[in-house]
Structures are given as structure tokens and as C-alpha cells.
Amino acid sequence: MGRCRAVWLYVTAEDAVRMKDFFAGLLRDEAGVTAIEYGLIGALISVVCIAGMTLVGAQLQGVYAAVSAAITPAL
């Protein structure tokens, strides 16, 4: 069997500062927040539209039934 060798990674102080700045930048980045807000607003509008159409649809079906009943004898 072969021998396992340990691999050492040397991180300099400059590398540590660079990584810290990178992760700090990720925490400050708000570019994706706007897209998420627009997605939530779109979902809310969709839910309201579906609920409204469902409520109006039931009443509209009654109107069409009344119109159909009034027109049928004339045919």
C-alpha cells in the first residue's frame, strides 16, 4: 500500500484579508434582493387575481345562466 502524504496549504495574511473582503462584499451585496422582492410582488398579484376571478366567475356563471334561460324560448 502507498503512503498518504499530508498536503499543507499556506495562507498568507494578504490571502486572509482578501477572503475577508470577499465575504464581507457578499454580505453587503443587495443585487438579488430586488429580484426577490419583484418575485414576491408578482406572486401576491397573481394570488389576488386568481381569488378575484374565482369570486366573480361564480356570479358571472349565474348571469350567463339567466341570459341563456331568457334566450332559449326565443329560439
N, CA and C of each residue as an Amber inpcrd file, in Angstrom:
protein
   225
   0.8330000  -1.1760000   0.0000000   0.0000000   0.0000000   0.0000000
   0.8800000   1.2420000   0.0000000   0.3220000   2.2770000  -0.6230000
   1.0770000   3.5160000  -0.6930000   0.9470000   4.3330000   0.5780000
   1.8370000   5.2450000   0.7090000   1.8010000   6.1210000   1.8790000
   0.9620000   7.3530000   1.5820000   0.2400000   7.7990000   2.5950000
  -0.5160000   9.0520000   2.4680000   0.3840000  10.2010000   2.8730000
   0.3630000  11.2170000   2.0990000   1.1490000  12.3970000   2.4350000
   0.2080000  13.5360000   2.7920000   0.5410000  14.2470000   3.7890000
  -0.2600000  15.4080000   4.2010000   0.0340000  16.5560000   3.2380000
  -1.0040000  17.2370000   2.8620000  -0.8630000  18.3990000   1.9940000
  -1.1200000  19.6280000   2.8480000  -0.1640000  20.5020000   2.8830000
  -0.3000000  21.7000000   3.6910000  -0.6200000  22.8800000   2.7900000
  -1.5910000  23.6310000   3.2140000  -1.9340000  24.8510000   2.4930000
  -1.4520000  26.0340000   3.3200000  -0.7090000  26.8660000   2.6860000
  -0.1930000  28.0350000   3.3830000  -1.0160000  29.2400000   2.9590000
  -1.6410000  29.8780000   3.9340000  -2.4430000  31.0700000   3.6800000
  -1.7020000  32.2440000   4.2900000  -1.4080000  33.1920000   3.4350000
  -0.6990000  34.3770000   3.9110000  -1.7010000  35.3620000   4.5030000
  -1.1930000  36.3630000   5.1680000  -2.0510000  37.3950000   5.7520000
  -2.7900000  38.1400000   4.6440000  -2.1400000  38.3210000   3.5180000
  -2.7790000  39.0050000   2.3810000  -3.9560000  38.1780000   1.8540000
  -3.7790000  36.8540000   1.7880000  -4.8690000  35.9770000   1.3520000
  -6.0390000  36.0380000   2.3260000  -5.7530000  36.0770000   3.6180000
  -6.8050000  36.1430000   4.6300000  -7.5900000  37.4370000   4.5070000
  -6.8980000  38.5450000   4.2710000  -7.5810000  39.8300000   4.0930000
  -8.4350000  39.8030000   2.8370000  -7.9120000  39.2170000   1.7720000
  -8.6560000  39.1200000   0.5170000  -9.9310000  38.2830000   0.6990000
  -9.8340000  37.1650000   1.4300000 -11.0150000  36.3310000   1.6830000
 -12.0220000  37.0660000   2.5620000 -11.5220000  37.7790000   3.5780000
 -12.4170000  38.5320000   4.4540000 -13.1670000  39.5910000   3.6570000
 -12.4660000  40.3110000   2.7930000 -13.1070000  41.3280000   1.9570000
 -14.1260000  40.7130000   1.0030000 -13.8170000  39.5420000   0.4720000
 -14.7380000  38.8650000  -0.4470000 -16.0430000  38.5110000   0.2600000
 -15.9350000  37.9020000   1.4370000 -17.1440000  37.5040000   2.1590000
 -17.8990000  38.7080000   2.7070000 -17.1980000  39.7570000   3.0860000
 -17.8660000  40.9810000   3.5240000 -18.6340000  41.6030000   2.3620000
 -18.0640000  41.5360000   1.1670000 -18.7560000  42.0470000  -0.0160000
 -20.0120000  41.2540000  -0.3320000 -19.9710000  39.9460000  -0.1210000
 -21.1610000  39.1300000  -0.3460000 -22.2860000  39.5180000   0.6040000
 -21.9380000  39.8300000   1.8380000 -22.9540000  40.2210000   2.8160000
 -23.5560000  41.5900000   2.4940000 -22.7720000  42.4770000   1.8910000
 -23.2690000  43.8100000   1.5400000 -24.0240000  43.8340000   0.2210000
 -23.8490000  42.8390000  -0.6140000 -24.4450000  42.8090000  -1.9490000
 -25.9640000  42.6960000  -1.8550000 -26.6720000  43.6420000  -2.4550000
 -28.1330000  43.6500000  -2.4250000 -28.7410000  43.4870000  -3.8140000
 -27.9780000  43.0450000  -4.7790000 -28.4680000  42.9340000  -6.1460000
 -29.5830000  41.9070000  -6.2610000 -29.4910000  40.8020000  -5.5730000
 -30.5120000  39.7670000  -5.6620000 -31.7660000  40.0800000  -4.8680000
 -31.6600000  41.0020000  -3.9170000 -32.8040000  41.3320000  -3.0700000
 -33.9200000  41.9410000  -3.9040000 -33.5970000  42.8010000  -4.8420000
 -34.6080000  43.4410000  -5.6690000 -35.3610000  42.4160000  -6.4980000
 -34.6730000  41.4580000  -7.0660000 -35.3280000  40.4250000  -7.8670000
 -36.2650000  39.5920000  -7.0070000 -35.8670000  39.2910000  -5.7890000
 -36.7270000  38.5270000  -4.8900000 -37.9650000  39.3330000  -4.5330000
 -37.8020000  40.6320000  -4.2900000 -38.9590000  41.4870000  -3.9770000
 -39.9390000  41.5290000  -5.1510000 -39.4290000  41.6780000  -6.3640000
 -40.3100000  41.6880000  -7.5340000 -41.0250000  40.3470000  -7.6850000
 -40.3390000  39.2610000  -7.4060000 -40.9700000  37.9420000  -7.4700000
 -42.0870000  37.8070000  -6.4570000 -41.8690000  38.2870000  -5.2400000
 -42.9110000  38.2290000  -4.2080000 -44.1040000  39.1070000  -4.5650000
 -43.8420000  40.2840000  -5.1100000 -44.9340000  41.1700000  -5.5300000
 -45.7310000  40.5150000  -6.6550000 -45.0520000  39.9170000  -7.6230000
 -45.7410000  39.2210000  -8.7150000 -46.5830000  38.0650000  -8.2110000
 -46.0720000  37.3140000  -7.2500000 -46.8330000  36.1930000  -6.6830000
 -48.0680000  36.7040000  -5.9530000 -47.9310000  37.7870000  -5.2120000
 -49.0770000  38.3600000  -4.4990000 -50.1430000  38.8480000  -5.4740000
 -49.7340000  39.5090000  -6.5420000 -50.6970000  39.9700000  -7.5550000
 -51.4050000  38.7850000  -8.1860000 -50.6830000  37.7160000  -8.4540000
 -51.2920000  36.5160000  -9.0400000 -52.3350000  35.9130000  -8.1040000
 -52.0280000  35.8390000  -6.8220000 -52.9790000  35.2750000  -5.8500000
 -54.2390000  36.1300000  -5.7810000 -54.0800000  37.4450000  -5.7660000
 -55.2330000  38.3420000  -5.7170000 -56.0730000  38.2030000  -6.9830000
 -55.4360000  38.1160000  -8.1430000 -56.1710000  37.9580000  -9.4080000
 -56.9430000  36.6390000  -9.4290000 -56.3190000  35.5720000  -9.0060000
 -56.9930000  34.2660000  -9.0050000 -58.1850000  34.2860000  -8.0520000
 -58.0080000  34.8700000  -6.8760000 -59.1150000  34.9380000  -5.9130000
 -60.2540000  35.7920000  -6.4580000 -59.9130000  36.9190000  -7.0620000
 -60.9430000  37.7950000  -7.6340000 -61.6880000  37.1360000  -8.7750000
 -60.9840000  36.4690000  -9.6490000 -61.6360000  35.8000000 -10.7810000
 -62.5110000  34.6440000 -10.3150000 -62.0980000  33.9790000  -9.2570000
 -62.9050000  32.8810000  -8.7220000 -64.2160000  33.4100000  -8.1700000
 -64.1530000  34.5140000  -7.4220000 -65.3690000  35.0930000  -6.8450000
 -66.2880000  35.6610000  -7.9300000 -65.7190000  36.3910000  -8.8760000
 -66.5190000  36.9820000  -9.9520000 -67.0200000  35.9000000 -10.8960000
 -66.2470000  34.8600000 -11.0870000 -66.6260000  33.7800000 -12.0030000
 -67.9050000  33.0950000 -11.5770000 -68.0860000  32.8980000 -10.2830000
 -69.3050000  32.2510000  -9.7980000 -70.5230000  33.1320000 -10.0710000
 -70.3990000  34.4210000  -9.8560000 -71.5020000  35.3460000 -10.1300000
 -71.7580000  35.4650000 -11.6300000 -70.6990000  35.4820000 -12.4090000
 -70.8310000  35.6030000 -13.8560000 -71.4960000  34.3730000 -14.4470000
 -71.2520000  33.2230000 -13.8790000 -71.8990000  31.9910000 -14.3440000
 -73.4140000  32.0840000 -14.1310000 -73.8380000  32.6840000 -13.0210000
 -75.2660000  32.8950000 -12.7780000 -75.8790000  33.8360000 -13.7980000
 -75.1460000  34.8690000 -14.1700000 -75.6470000  35.8230000 -15.1840000
 -75.8010000  35.1220000 -16.5300000 -74.8090000  34.3360000 -16.9350000
 -74.9070000  33.6140000 -18.2080000 -76.0610000  32.6090000 -18.1940000
 -76.2880000  31.9740000 -17.0600000 -77.3990000  31.0260000 -16.9630000
 -78.7320000  31.7450000 -17.1240000 -78.8740000  32.9390000 -16.5200000
 -80.1100000  33.7200000 -16.6510000 -80.3180000  34.1830000 -18.0770000
 -79.2560000  34.6360000 -18.7270000 -79.3560000  35.0920000 -20.1270000
 -79.7160000  33.9040000 -21.0180000 -79.1030000  32.7770000 -20.7870000
 -79.3930000  31.5790000 -21.5690000 -80.8500000  31.1500000 -21.3950000
 -81.3420000  31.2220000 -20.1620000 -82.7350000  30.8470000 -19.9060000
 -83.7020000  31.8110000 -20.5750000 -83.3420000  33.0900000 -20.6810000
 -84.2000000  34.0890000 -21.3150000 -84.1720000  33.9600000 -22.8450000
 -83.0560000  33.5590000 -23.4090000 -82.9210000  33.4750000 -24.8530000
 -83.4940000  32.1660000 -25.3940000 -83.4280000  31.0770000 -24.6420000
 -83.8500000  29.7750000 -25.1210000 -85.2750000  29.7580000 -25.6440000
 -86.2710000  30.3510000 -24.9760000 -87.6470000  30.3290000 -25.5300000
 -87.7550000  31.1050000 -26.8440000 -86.9190000  32.1110000 -27.0500000
 -86.9840000  32.9110000 -28.2610000 -86.4520000  32.1520000 -29.4580000
 -85.6530000  31.1400000 -29.2370000 -85.1010000  30.3770000 -30.3370000
 -86.1350000  29.3770000 -30.7490000
